[in-house]
Amino acid sequence: MVHISGRGPGCSPPPPTALSASSPELLVFSAPSSVLVGIAFKLCGYSVYNWFKYYYIPLLFQGLILVIITYLQHQDEEIEVYENEEWSFVRGITQTIDRKYGFGLDTIMHHITDGHVAHHFFFTKIPHYHLIEATEPIKKILEPLEGTPYGYKAETNYDFFFKYLWSNIHLDYLINKSKGVLQYRFGVEKAAKAH
């Protein structure tokens, strides 16, 4: 059997060169791509406007929300970052934050937002629909560590977009808090002013 490229089975095309820019290999790639673009336009009613409206804009919005939520779960002025010699699985887990976002986002995201600490402890063992149940015992275990970097951290962020912007401005770089332990400059300076 000869493939569309003119080669038999098991023959891979040669690597592209400047001389082969308009080679049959390029046509082999462009044909299926053109078909996929055609199918996409057919499904969207033959309209670039509809493609933007029903595909691209929702994709951008979903991507933005996902980036914001993921960033905020792992970033805060109190968060510590550990170098190799100081890092342990449990120390790393306690540096995540459960955040309630409201507006139905917690439910839509299967409680990965407000059950994030439990997700990190049991990510291979527990489905997301049990994260809230698992969070309660974790809170009780971490309660005695309240006020230390290893205590349970939770926040309500109905203004999560502004919190995200604030964090991007203020959490600019990490500095040594102690040997092998780093913290954002803003958090270290804030703690120093409090004392």
Contact map, one row per residue, 1 for C-alpha under 8 A:
111000011000000000000000000000000000000000000000000000000000000000000000000000000000000000000000000000000000000000000000000000000000000000000000000000000000000000000000000000000000000000000000000
111111111000000000000000000000000000000000000000000000000000000000000000000000000000000000000000000000000000000000000000000000000000000000000000000000000000000000000000000000000000000000000000000
111111111000000000000000000000000000000000000000000000000000000000000000000000000000000000000000000000000000000000000000000000000000000000000000000000000000000000000000000000000000000000000000000
011111100000000000000000000100000000000000000000000000000000000000000000000000000000000000000000000000000000000000000000000000000000000000000000000000000000000000000000000000000000000000000000000
011111100000000000000001100100000000000000000000000000000000000000000000000000000000000000000000000000000000000000000000000000000000000000000000000000000000000000000000000000000000000000000000000
011111110000000000000000000000000000000000000000000000000000000000000000000000000000000000000000000000000000000000000000000000000000000000000000000000000000000000000000000000000000000000000000000
011111111011000000000000000000000000000000000000000000000000000000000000000000000000000000000000000000000000000000000000000000000000000000000000000000000000000000000000000000000000000000000000000
111001111110000000000000000000000000000000000000000000000000000000000000000000000000000000000000000000000000000000000000000000000000000000000000000000000000000000000000000000000000000000000000000
111000111110000000000000000000000000000000000000000000000000000000000000000000000000000000000000000000000000000000000000000000000000000000000000000000000000000000000000000000000000000000000000000
000000011111000000000000000000000000000000000000000000000000000000000000000000000000000000000000000000000000000000000000000000000000000000000000000000000000000000000000000000000000000000000000000
000000111111100000000000000000000000000000000000000000000000000000000000000000000000000000000000000000000000000000000000000000000000000000000000000000000000000000000000000000000000000000000000000
000000100111110000000000000000000000000000000000000000000000000000000000000000000000000000000000000000000000000000000000000000000000000000000000000000000000000000000000000000000000000000000000000
000000000011111000000000100000000000000000000000000000000000000000000000000000000000000000000000000000000000000000000000000000000000000000000000000000000000000000000000000000000000000000000000000
000000000001111100000000000000000000000000000000000000000000000000000000000000000000000000000000000000000000000000000000000000000000000000000000000000000000000000000000000000000000000000000000000
000000000000111110000000000000000000000000000000000000000000000000000000000000000000000000000000000000000000000000000000000000000000000000000000000000000000000000000000000000000000000000000000000
000000000000011111011000000000000000000000000000000000000000000000000000000000000000000000000000000000000000000000000000000000000000000000000000000000000000000000000000000000000000000000000000000
000000000000001111111000000000000000000000000000000000000000000000000000000000000000000000000000000000000000000000000000000000000000000000000000000000000000000000000000000000000000000000000000000
000000000000000111111000000000000000000000000000000000000000000000000000000000000000000000000000000000000000000000000000000000000000000000000000000000000000000000000000000000000000000000000000000
000000000000000011111100000000000000000000000000000000000000000000000000000000000000000000000000000000000000000000000000000000000000000000000000000000000000000000000000000000000000000000000000000
000000000000000111111110000000000000000000000000000000000000000000000000000000000000000000000000000000000000000000000000000000000000000000000000000000000000000000000000000000000000000000000000000
000000000000000111111110010000000000000000000000000000000000000000000000000000000000000000000000000000000000000000000000000000000000000000000000000000000000000000000000000000000000000000000000000
000000000000000000111111011000000000000000000000000000000000000000000000000000000000000000000000000000000000000000000000000000000000000000000000000000000000000000000000000000000000000000000000000
000000000000000000011111111000000000000000000000000000000000000000000000000000000000000000000000000000000000000000000000000000000000000000000000000000000000000000000000000000000000000000000000000
000010000000000000000111111100000000000000000000000000000000000000000000000000000000000000000000000000000000000000000000000000000000000000000000000000000000000000000000000000000000000000000000000
000010000000100000000011111110000000000000000000000000000000000000000000000000000000000000000000000000000000000000000000000000000000000000000000000000000000000000000000000000000000000000000000000
000000000000000000001111111111000000000000000000000000000000000000000000000000000000000000000000000000000000000000000000000000000000000000000000000000000000000000000000000000000000000000000000000
000000000000000000000111111111100000000000000000000000000000000000000000000000000000000000000000000000000000000000000000000000000000000000000000000000000000000000000000000000000000000000000000000
000110000000000000000001111111110000000000000000000000000000000000000000000000000000000000000000000000000000000000000000000000000000000000000000000000000000000000000000000000000000000000000000000
000000000000000000000000111111111000000000000000000000000000000000000000000000000000000000000000000000000000000000000000000000000000000000000000000000000000000000000000000000000000000000000000000
000000000000000000000000011111111100000000000000000000000000000000000000000000000000000000000000000000000000000000000000000000000000000000000000000000000000000000000000000000000000000000000000000
000000000000000000000000001111111110000000000000000000000000000000000000000000000000000000000000000000000000000000000000000000000000000000000000000000000000000000000000000000000000000000000000000
000000000000000000000000000111111111000000000000000000000000000000000000000000000000000000000000000000000000000000000000000000000000000000000000000000000000000000000000000000000000000000000000000
000000000000000000000000000011111111100000000000000000000000000000000000000000000000000000000000000000000000000000000000000000000000000000000000000000000000000000000000000000000000000000000000000
000000000000000000000000000001111111110000000000000000000000000000000000000000000000000000000000000000000000000000000000000000000000000000000000000000000000000000000000000000000000000000000000000
000000000000000000000000000000111111111000000000000000000000000000000000000000000000000000000000000000000000000000000000000000000000000000000000000000000000000000000000000000000000000000000000000
000000000000000000000000000000011111111100000000000000000000000000000000000000000000000000000000000000000000000000000000000000000000000000000000000000000000000000000000000000000000000000000000000
000000000000000000000000000000001111111110000000000000000000000000000000000000000000000000000000000000000000000000000000000000000000000000000000000000000000000000000000000000000000000000000000000
000000000000000000000000000000000111111111000000000000000000000000000000000000000000000000000000000000000000000000000000000000000000000000000000000000000000000000000000000000000000000000000000000
000000000000000000000000000000000011111111100000000000000000000000000000000000000000000000000000000000000000000000000000000000000000000000000000000000000000000000000000000000000000000000000000000
000000000000000000000000000000000001111111110000001000000000000000000000000000000000000000000000000000000000000000000000000000000000000000000000000000000000000000000000000000000000000000000000000
000000000000000000000000000000000000111111111111001000000000000000000000000000000000000000000000000000000000000000000000000000000000000000000000000000000000000000000000000000000000000000000000000
000000000000000000000000000000000000011111111100000000000000000000000000000000000000000000000000000000000000000000000000000000000000000000000000000000000000000000000000000000000000000000000000000
000000000000000000000000000000000000001111111100000000000000000000000000000000000000000000000000000000000000000000000000000000000000000000000000000000000000000000000000000000000000000000000000000
000000000000000000000000000000000000000111111111011001000000000000000000000000000000000000000000000000000000000000000000000000000000000000000000000000000000000000000000000000000000000000000000000
000000000000000000000000000000000000000011111110010000000000000000000000000000000000000000000000000000000000000000000000000000000000000000000000000000000000000000000000000000000000000000000000000
000000000000000000000000000000000000000011111111010000000000000000000000000000000000000000000000000000000000000000000000000000000000000000000000000000000000000000000000000000000000000000000000000
000000000000000000000000000000000000000010011111111000000000000000000000000000000000000000000000000000000000000000000000000000000000000000000000000000000000000000000000000000000000000000000000000
000000000000000000000000000000000000000010010111111100000000000000000000000000000000000000000000000000000000000000000000000000000000000000000000000000000000000000000000000000000000000000000000000
000000000000000000000000000000000000000000000011111110000000000000000000000000000000000000000000000000000000000000000000000000000000000000000000000000000000000000000000000000000000000000000000000
000000000000000000000000000000000000000000011111111111100000000000000000000000000000000000000000000000000000000000000000000000000000000000000000000000000000000000000000000000000000000000000000000
000000000000000000000000000000000000000110010011111111110000000000000000000000000000000000000000000000000000000000000000000000000000000000000000000000000000000000000000000000000000000000000000000
000000000000000000000000000000000000000000000001111111111000000000000000000000000000000000000000000000000000000000000000000000000000000000000000000000000000000000000000000000000000000000000000000
000000000000000000000000000000000000000000000000111111111100000000000000000000000000000000000000000000000000000000000000000000000000000000000000000000000000000000000000000000000000000000000000000
000000000000000000000000000000000000000000010000011111111100000000000000000000000000000000000000000000000000000000000000000000000000000000000000000000000000000000000000000000000000000000000000000
000000000000000000000000000000000000000000000000011111111110000000000000000000000000000000000000000000000000000000000000000000000000000000000000000000000000000000000000000000000000000000000000000
000000000000000000000000000000000000000000000000001111111111000000000000000000000000000000000000000000000000000000000000000000000000000000000000000000000000000000000000000000000000000000000000000
000000000000000000000000000000000000000000000000000111111111100000000000000000000000000000000000000000000000000000000000000000000000000000000000000000000000000000000000000000000000000000000000000
000000000000000000000000000000000000000000000000000011111111110000000000000000000000000000000000000000000000000000000000000000000000000000000000000000000000000000000000000000000000000000000000000
000000000000000000000000000000000000000000000000000000111111111000000000000000000000000000000000000000000000000000000000000000000000000000000000000000000000000000000000000000000000000000000000000
000000000000000000000000000000000000000000000000000000011111111100000000000000000000000000000000000000000000000000000000000000000000000000000000000000000000000000000000000000000000000000000000000
000000000000000000000000000000000000000000000000000000001111111110000000000000000000000000000000000000000000000000000000000000000000000000000000000000000000000000000000000000000000000000000000000
000000000000000000000000000000000000000000000000000000000111111111000000000000000000000000000000000000000000000000000000000000000000000000000000000000000000000000000000000000000000000000000000000
000000000000000000000000000000000000000000000000000000000011111111100000000000000000000000000000000000000000000000000000000000000000000000000000000000000000000000000000000000000000000000000000000
000000000000000000000000000000000000000000000000000000000001111111110000000000000000000000000000000000000000000000000000000000000000000000000000000000000000000000000000000000000000000000000000000
000000000000000000000000000000000000000000000000000000000000111111111000000000000000000000000000000000000000000000000000000000000000000000000000000000000000000000000000000000000000000000000000000
000000000000000000000000000000000000000000000000000000000000011111111100000000000000000000000000000000000000000000000000000000000000000000000000000000000000000000000000000000000000000000000000000
000000000000000000000000000000000000000000000000000000000000001111111110000000000000000000000000000000000000000000000000000000000000000000000000000000000000000000000000000000000000000000000000000
000000000000000000000000000000000000000000000000000000000000000111111111000000000000000000000000000000000000000000000000000000000000000000000000000000000000000110010000000000000000000000000000000
000000000000000000000000000000000000000000000000000000000000000011111111100000000000000000000000000000000000000010000000000000000000000000000000000000000000000000000000000000000000000000000000000
000000000000000000000000000000000000000000000000000000000000000001111111110000000000000000000000000000000000000000000000000000000000000000000000000000000000000000000000000000000000000000000000000
000000000000000000000000000000000000000000000000000000000000000000111111111000000000000000000000000000000000000000000000000000000000000000000000000000000000000000010000000000000000000000000000000
000000000000000000000000000000000000000000000000000000000000000000011111111100000000000000000000101000000000000000000000000000000000000000000000000000000000000000010000000000000000000000000000000
000000000000000000000000000000000000000000000000000000000000000000001111111000000000000000000001111000000000000010010000000000000000000000000000000000000000000000000000000000000000000000000000000
000000000000000000000000000000000000000000000000000000000000000000000111111100100000000000000011100000000000000000000000000000000000000000000000000000000000000000000000000000000000000000000000000
000000000000000000000000000000000000000000000000000000000000000000000011111110100000000000000001000000000000000000000000000000000000000000000000000000000000000000000010000000000000000000000000000
000000000000000000000000000000000000000000000000000000000000000000000001011111100000000000000000000000000000000000000000000000000000000000000000000000000000000000000010001000000000000000000000000
000000000000000000000000000000000000000000000000000000000000000000000000001111100000000000000000000000000000000000000000000000000000000000000000000000000000000000000000001000000000001101100000000
000000000000000000000000000000000000000000000000000000000000000000000000000111110000000000000000000000000000000000000000000000000000000000000000000010000000000000000000000000000000001100100000000
000000000000000000000000000000000000000000000000000000000000000000000000011111111000000000000011000000000000000000000000000000000000000000000000000010000000000000000000000000000000001100000000000
000000000000000000000000000000000000000000000000000000000000000000000000000001111100000000000010000000000000000000000000000000000000000000000000000010000000000000000000000000000000111100000000000
000000000000000000000000000000000000000000000000000000000000000000000000000000111110000000010010000000000000000000000000000000000000000000000000000000000000000000000000000000000000111000000000000
000000000000000000000000000000000000000000000000000000000000000000000000000000011111111000010000000000000000000000000000000000000000000000000000000000000000000000000000000000000001110000000000000
000000000000000000000000000000000000000000000000000000000000000000000000000000001111111000000000000000000000000000000000000000000000000000000000000000000000000000000000000000000001110000000000000
000000000000000000000000000000000000000000000000000000000000000000000000000000000111111000000000000000000000000000000000000000000000000000000000000000000000000000000000000000000001000000000000000
000000000000000000000000000000000000000000000000000000000000000000000000000000000111111000000000000000000000000000000000000000000000000000000000000000000000000000000000000000000001000000000000000
000000000000000000000000000000000000000000000000000000000000000000000000000000000111111100000000000000000000000000000000000000000000000000000000000000000000000000000000000000000001100000000000000
000000000000000000000000000000000000000000000000000000000000000000000000000000000111111110110000000000000000000000000000000000000000000000000000000000000000000000000000000000000000000000000000000
000000000000000000000000000000000000000000000000000000000000000000000000000000000000011111110000000000000000000000000000000000000000000000000000000000000000000000000000000000000000000000000000000
000000000000000000000000000000000000000000000000000000000000000000000000000000000000001111111000000000000000000000000000000000000000000000000000000000000000000000000000000000000000000000000000000
000000000000000000000000000000000000000000000000000000000000000000000000000000000000000111111100000000000000000000000000100000000000000000000000000000000000000000000000000000000000000000000000000
000000000000000000000000000000000000000000000000000000000000000000000000000000000000001111111110000000000000000000000000000000000000000000000000000001000000000000000000000000000000000000000000000
000000000000000000000000000000000000000000000000000000000000000000000000000000001100001111111111000000000000000000000000000000000000000000000000000000000000000000000000000000000000000000000000000
000000000000000000000000000000000000000000000000000000000000000000000000000000000000000011111111000000000000000000001001100000000000000000000000000000000000000000000000000000000000000000000000000
000000000000000000000000000000000000000000000000000000000000000000000000000000000000000001111111100000000000000000001000000000000000000000000000000011111000000000000000000000000000000000000000000
000000000000000000000000000000000000000000000000000000000000000000000000010000111000000000111111100000000000000000000000000000000000000000000000000011000000000000000000000000000000000000000000000
000000000000000000000000000000000000000000000000000000000000000000000000111000100000000000011111110000000000000000011000000000000000000000000000000000001000000000000000000000000000000000000000000
000000000000000000000000000000000000000000000000000000000000000000000001110000000000000000000111111000000000000000011000000000000000000000000000000000011110000000000000000000000000000000000000000
000000000000000000000000000000000000000000000000000000000000000000000000100000000000000000000001111100000000000011111000000000000000000000000000000000001110000000000000000000000000000000000000000
000000000000000000000000000000000000000000000000000000000000000000000001100000000000000000000000111110000000000011110000000000000000000000000000000000000111100000000000000000000000000000000000000
000000000000000000000000000000000000000000000000000000000000000000000000000000000000000000000000011111000100000011000000000000000000000000000000000000000111110000000000000000000000000000000000000
000000000000000000000000000000000000000000000000000000000000000000000000000000000000000000000000001111111100000011000000000000000000000000000000000000000001111100000000000000000000000000000000000
000000000000000000000000000000000000000000000000000000000000000000000000000000000000000000000000000111111100000000000000000000000000000000000000000000000000110000000000000000000000000000000000000
000000000000000000000000000000000000000000000000000000000000000000000000000000000000000000000000000011111100000000000000000000000000000000000000000000000000010000000000000000000000000000000000000
000000000000000000000000000000000000000000000000000000000000000000000000000000000000000000000000000011111111000000000000000000000000000000000000000000000000000000000000000000000000000000000000000
000000000000000000000000000000000000000000000000000000000000000000000000000000000000000000000000000011111111100000000000000000000000000000000000000000000000000000000000000000000000000000000000000
000000000000000000000000000000000000000000000000000000000000000000000000000000000000000000000000000111111111111111000000000000000000000000000000000000000000000000000000000000000000000000000000000
000000000000000000000000000000000000000000000000000000000000000000000000000000000000000000000000000000011111111000000000000000000000000000000000000000000000000000000000000000000000000000000000000
000000000000000000000000000000000000000000000000000000000000000000000000000000000000000000000000000000011111111000000000000000000000000000000000000000000000000000000000000000000000000000000000000
000000000000000000000000000000000000000000000000000000000000000000000000000000000000000000000000000000001111111110000000000000000000000000000000000000000000000000000000000000000000000000000000000
000000000000000000000000000000000000000000000000000000000000000000000000000000000000000000000000000000000111111110000000000000011000000000000000000000000000000000000000000000000000000000000000000
000000000000000000000000000000000000000000000000000000000000000000000000000000000000000000000000000000000111111111110000000000011011000000000000000000000000000000000000000000000000000000000000000
000000000000000000000000000000000000000000000000000000000000000000000000000000000000000000000000000000000100111111110010000000010010000000000000000000000000000000000000000000000000000000000000000
000000000000000000000000000000000000000000000000000000000000000000001000100000000000000000000000011110000100111111110000000000000000000000000000000000000000000000000000000000000000000000000000000
000000000000000000000000000000000000000000000000000000000000000000000000000000000000000000000000011110000100001111110000000000000001000000000000000000000100000000000000000000000000000000000000000
000000000000000000000000000000000000000000000000000000000000000000000000000000000000000000000000011000000000001111111110000000000011011000000000000000000000000000000000000000000000000000000000000
000000000000000000000000000000000000000000000000000000000000000000000000100000000000000000000001111000000000001111111111000000000010000000000000000000000000000000000000000000000000000000000000000
000000000000000000000000000000000000000000000000000000000000000000000000000000000000000000001101110000000000000000111111100000000000001000000000000000000000000000000000000000000000000000000000000
000000000000000000000000000000000000000000000000000000000000000000000000000000000000000000000000000000000000000000111111111000000011011001000000000000000000000000000000000000000000000000000000000
000000000000000000000000000000000000000000000000000000000000000000000000000000000000000000000000000000000000000100111111111001010010000000000000000000000000000000000000000000000000000000000000000
000000000000000000000000000000000000000000000000000000000000000000000000000000000000000000001000000000000000000000011111111000000000000000000000000000000000000000000000000000000000000000000000000
000000000000000000000000000000000000000000000000000000000000000000000000000000000000000001001000000000000000000000001111111000000000000000000000000000000000000000000000000000000000000000000000000
000000000000000000000000000000000000000000000000000000000000000000000000000000000000000000000000000000000000000000000111111111000000000000000000000000000000000000000000000000000000000000000000000
000000000000000000000000000000000000000000000000000000000000000000000000000000000000000000000000000000000000000000000111111111100000000000000000000000000000000000000000000000000000000000000000000
000000000000000000000000000000000000000000000000000000000000000000000000000000000000000000000000000000000000000000000000011111000000000000000000000000000000000000000000000000000000000000000000000
000000000000000000000000000000000000000000000000000000000000000000000000000000000000000000000000000000000000000000000000011111100000000000000000000000000000000000000000000000000000000000000000000
000000000000000000000000000000000000000000000000000000000000000000000000000000000000000000000000000000000000000000000010011111110110000000000000000000000000000000000000000000000000000000000000000
000000000000000000000000000000000000000000000000000000000000000000000000000000000000000000000000000000000000000000000000001011111110000000000000000000000000000000000000000000000000000000000000000
000000000000000000000000000000000000000000000000000000000000000000000000000000000000000000000000000000000000011100000010000001111110000000000000000000000000000000000000000000000000000000000000000
000000000000000000000000000000000000000000000000000000000000000000000000000000000000000000000000000000000000011000000000000000111111000000000000000000000000000000000000000000000000000000000000000
000000000000000000000000000000000000000000000000000000000000000000000000000000000000000000000000000000000000000000000000000001111111110000000000000000000000000000000000000000000000000000000000000
000000000000000000000000000000000000000000000000000000000000000000000000000000000000000000000000000000000000001100110110000001111111111000000000000000000000000000000000000000000000000000000000000
000000000000000000000000000000000000000000000000000000000000000000000000000000000000000000000000000000000000001001100100000000001111111100000000000000000000000000000000000000000000000000000000000
000000000000000000000000000000000000000000000000000000000000000000000000000000000000000000000000000000000000000000000000000000000111111110000000000000000000000000000000000000000000000000000000000
000000000000000000000000000000000000000000000000000000000000000000000000000000000000000000000000000000000000000000100100000000000111111111000000000000000000000000000000000000000000000000000000000
000000000000000000000000000000000000000000000000000000000000000000000000000000000000000000000000000000000000000000101100000000000011111111100000000000000000000000000000000000000000000000000000000
000000000000000000000000000000000000000000000000000000000000000000000000000000000000000000000000000000000000000000000000000000000001111111110000000000000000000000000000000000000000000000000000000
000000000000000000000000000000000000000000000000000000000000000000000000000000000000000000000000000000000000000000000000000000000000111111111000000000000000000000000000000000000000000000000000000
000000000000000000000000000000000000000000000000000000000000000000000000000000000000000000000000000000000000000000000100000000000000011111111100000000010000000000000000000000000000000000000000000
000000000000000000000000000000000000000000000000000000000000000000000000000000000000000000000000000000000000000000000000000000000000001111111110000000010000000000000000000000000000000000000000000
000000000000000000000000000000000000000000000000000000000000000000000000000000000000000000000000000000000000000000000000000000000000000111111111000000000000000000000000000000000000000000000000000
000000000000000000000000000000000000000000000000000000000000000000000000000000000000000000000000000000000000000000000000000000000000000011111111000000000000000000000000000000000000000000000000000
000000000000000000000000000000000000000000000000000000000000000000000000000000000000000000000000000000000000000000000000000000000000000001111111110001110000000000000000000000000000000000000000000
000000000000000000000000000000000000000000000000000000000000000000000000000000000000000000000000000000000000000000000000000000000000000000111111110000110000000000000000000000000000000000000000000
000000000000000000000000000000000000000000000000000000000000000000000000000000000000000000000000000000000000000000000000000000000000000000011111110000100000000000000000000000000000000000000000000
000000000000000000000000000000000000000000000000000000000000000000000000000000000000000000000000000000000000000000000000000000000000000000000111111111110000000000000000000000000000000000000000000
000000000000000000000000000000000000000000000000000000000000000000000000000000000000000000000000000000000000000000000000000000000000000000000111111111110000000000000000000000000000000000000000000
000000000000000000000000000000000000000000000000000000000000000000000000000000000000000000000000000000000000000000000000000000000000000000000000111110100000000000000000000000000000000000000000000
000000000000000000000000000000000000000000000000000000000000000000000000000000000000000000000000000000000000000000000000000000000000000000000000111111100000000000000000000000000000000000000000000
000000000000000000000000000000000000000000000000000000000000000000000000000001110000000000000110000000000000000000000000000000000000000000000000111111100000000000000000000000000000000000000000000
000000000000000000000000000000000000000000000000000000000000000000000000000000000000000000100110000000000000000000000000000000000000000000000100110111110000000000000000000000000000000000000000000
000000000000000000000000000000000000000000000000000000000000000000000000000000000000000000000100000000000000000000000000000000000000000000000111111111111000000000000000000000000000000000000000000
000000000000000000000000000000000000000000000000000000000000000000000000000000000000000000000100100000000000000000000000000000000000000001100110110001111100000000000000000000000000000000000000000
000000000000000000000000000000000000000000000000000000000000000000000000000000000000000000000101110000000000000000000000000000000000000000000000000000111110000000000000000000000000000000000000000
000000000000000000000000000000000000000000000000000000000000000000000000000000000000000000000000111100000000000001000000000000000000000000000000000000011111000000000000000000000000000000000000000
000000000000000000000000000000000000000000000000000000000000000000000000000000000000000000000000111100000000000000000000000000000000000000000000000000001111100000000000000000000000000000000000000
000000000000000000000000000000000000000000000000000000000000000000000000000000000000000000000000001110000000000000000000000000000000000000000000000000000111110000000000000000000000000000000000000
000000000000000000000000000000000000000000000000000000000000000000000000000000000000000000000000001111000000000000000000000000000000000000000000000000000011111100100000000000000000000000000000000
000000000000000000000000000000000000000000000000000000000000000000000000000000000000000000000000000111100000000000000000000000000000000000000000000000000001111100000000000000000000000000000000000
000000000000000000000000000000000000000000000000000000000000000000000000000000000000000000000000000010000000000000000000000000000000000000000000000000000000111111100000000000000000000000000000000
000000000000000000000000000000000000000000000000000000000000000000010000000000000000000000000000000010000000000000000000000000000000000000000000000000000000111111110000000000000000000000000000000
000000000000000000000000000000000000000000000000000000000000000000010000000000000000000000000000000000000000000000000000000000000000000000000000000000000000001111111000000000000000000000000000000
000000000000000000000000000000000000000000000000000000000000000000000000000000000000000000000000000000000000000000000000000000000000000000000000000000000000001111111100000000000000000000000000000
000000000000000000000000000000000000000000000000000000000000000000000000000000000000000000000000000000000000000000000000000000000000000000000000000000000000101111111110000000000000000000000000000
000000000000000000000000000000000000000000000000000000000000000000010011000000000000000000000000000000000000000000000000000000000000000000000000000000000000000111111111000000000000000000000000000
000000000000000000000000000000000000000000000000000000000000000000000000000000000000000000000000000000000000000000000000000000000000000000000000000000000000000011111111100000000000000000000000000
000000000000000000000000000000000000000000000000000000000000000000000000000000000000000000000000000000000000000000000000000000000000000000000000000000000000000001111111110000000000000000000000000
000000000000000000000000000000000000000000000000000000000000000000000000001100000000000000000000000000000000000000000000000000000000000000000000000000000000000000111111111000000000000000000000000
000000000000000000000000000000000000000000000000000000000000000000000000000000000000000000000000000000000000000000000000000000000000000000000000000000000000000000011111111100000000000000000000000
000000000000000000000000000000000000000000000000000000000000000000000000000000000000000000000000000000000000000000000000000000000000000000000000000000000000000000001111111100000000000000000000000
000000000000000000000000000000000000000000000000000000000000000000000000000000000000000000000000000000000000000000000000000000000000000000000000000000000000000000000111111100000000000001000000000
000000000000000000000000000000000000000000000000000000000000000000000000000110000000000000000000000000000000000000000000000000000000000000000000000000000000000000000011111111000000000111000000000
000000000000000000000000000000000000000000000000000000000000000000000000000000000000000000000000000000000000000000000000000000000000000000000000000000000000000000000001111111000000000111000000000
000000000000000000000000000000000000000000000000000000000000000000000000000000000000000000000000000000000000000000000000000000000000000000000000000000000000000000000000001111100000000110000000000
000000000000000000000000000000000000000000000000000000000000000000000000000000000000000000000000000000000000000000000000000000000000000000000000000000000000000000000000001111110000011110000000000
000000000000000000000000000000000000000000000000000000000000000000000000000000000000000000000000000000000000000000000000000000000000000000000000000000000000000000000000000011111000011110000000000
000000000000000000000000000000000000000000000000000000000000000000000000000000000000000000000000000000000000000000000000000000000000000000000000000000000000000000000000000001111111111000000000000
000000000000000000000000000000000000000000000000000000000000000000000000000000000000000000000000000000000000000000000000000000000000000000000000000000000000000000000000000000111110111000010000000
000000000000000000000000000000000000000000000000000000000000000000000000000000000000000000000000000000000000000000000000000000000000000000000000000000000000000000000000000000011111110000000000000
000000000000000000000000000000000000000000000000000000000000000000000000000000000000000000000000000000000000000000000000000000000000000000000000000000000000000000000000000000011111100000000000000
000000000000000000000000000000000000000000000000000000000000000000000000000000000111110000000000000000000000000000000000000000000000000000000000000000000000000000000000000000010111110000000000000
000000000000000000000000000000000000000000000000000000000000000000000000000000011110010000000000000000000000000000000000000000000000000000000000000000000000000000000000000000011111111000000000000
000000000000000000000000000000000000000000000000000000000000000000000000000000011110000000000000000000000000000000000000000000000000000000000000000000000000000000000000000001111101111100000000000
000000000000000000000000000000000000000000000000000000000000000000000000000011111000000000000000000000000000000000000000000000000000000000000000000000000000000000000000000001111000111110110000000
000000000000000000000000000000000000000000000000000000000000000000000000000011110000000000000000000000000000000000000000000000000000000000000000000000000000000000000000001111100000011111110000000
000000000000000000000000000000000000000000000000000000000000000000000000000000000000000000000000000000000000000000000000000000000000000000000000000000000000000000000000001111100000001111111000000
000000000000000000000000000000000000000000000000000000000000000000000000000010000000000000000000000000000000000000000000000000000000000000000000000000000000000000000000011100000000000111111100000
000000000000000000000000000000000000000000000000000000000000000000000000000011000000000000000000000000000000000000000000000000000000000000000000000000000000000000000000000000000000001111111110000
000000000000000000000000000000000000000000000000000000000000000000000000000000000000000000000000000000000000000000000000000000000000000000000000000000000000000000000000000000001000001111111111000
000000000000000000000000000000000000000000000000000000000000000000000000000000000000000000000000000000000000000000000000000000000000000000000000000000000000000000000000000000000000000011111111100
000000000000000000000000000000000000000000000000000000000000000000000000000000000000000000000000000000000000000000000000000000000000000000000000000000000000000000000000000000000000000001111111110
000000000000000000000000000000000000000000000000000000000000000000000000000000000000000000000000000000000000000000000000000000000000000000000000000000000000000000000000000000000000000000111111111
000000000000000000000000000000000000000000000000000000000000000000000000000000000000000000000000000000000000000000000000000000000000000000000000000000000000000000000000000000000000000000011111111
000000000000000000000000000000000000000000000000000000000000000000000000000000000000000000000000000000000000000000000000000000000000000000000000000000000000000000000000000000000000000000001111111
000000000000000000000000000000000000000000000000000000000000000000000000000000000000000000000000000000000000000000000000000000000000000000000000000000000000000000000000000000000000000000000111111
000000000000000000000000000000000000000000000000000000000000000000000000000000000000000000000000000000000000000000000000000000000000000000000000000000000000000000000000000000000000000000000011111
